[in-house]
Amino acid sequence: MTTPQQSLVRAAARNNAEWCAAMCRAHGVAGEFGGEAWAAAGRAPLYHPDTVTLEPGADPDALVARIDMGSPGASVKDSFADLDLTGARFRVLFEAQWIHRPAGAAALARAPEPPDLAWDLVGDPETLRAWALAWDGGAGNADLFRDGLLDDPETVVIVGRSGDGRVVTGAVAGRSEHVVGVSNVFGRDGGPGAAWPLVLHALDRLFPTLPVVGYETGADLETALRHGFEPLGPLRVWLHGG
């Protein structure tokens, strides 16, 4: 029997896999959905797994067989934290929690939008570049977000600007059939805690009937829970070698 919470975890895992697939397409990497998992045909972009499980109890051998093991950095998002990949020389990179915020909660209990910030959707390469540079904070990975993302009909990039026009906060949202997933939440001043009010404000207006899902860990998880999210269940990311 599938509980509402288990259904939400499946929906969150599927949504996350769809976002990984969109990011891969923007980098020219194909991917394929199967019954148990989505898998990229080659190495996925930085910070993104090569495969995401969609159902609990996935076959570890079949999963590993779908991954490009010919170059370093193979990774698996174990959406239900129920795999043991140590026999294939994977180690746990990190653990996290799926999170969920019911539809309508942003309208009922959100913090007010900061009065000195205005939000919009990124719609052109120049704005995407400015958003990526703000997200990156000088780490040298801004090229991760490529122009092809702007052509994906289910992906939106939320940008928040200060009164002088600077990009100071933002997030990525991806719409699925039953949920909207949010990731890459950042605030240049104050971190995710400063970003969530604006991001939730935007999501409430863009997708008022869809629950919001995602995953976080550590202090970022605590911050999300303070902004009305609830934990759904654990996930793990496995990395090959090391």
Secondary structure, DSSP 4 states (H G I P E B T S, - for coil): ---HHHHHHHHHHHHHHHHHHHHHHHTT--EEE-SSEEEESSPPPTT--SEEE-STT--HHHHHHTS--SSS--EEEETTS----GGGTEEEEEEEEEEEE-TTHHHHHPPPPPTT-EEEE--SHHHHHHHHHHHHTTSS-GGGS-GGGGG-TTEEEEEEE-TTS-EEEEEEEEE-SS-EEEEEEEETTTHHHHHHHHHHHHHHHH-TTS-EEEEE-HHHHHHHHHTT-EEEEEEEEEEE--
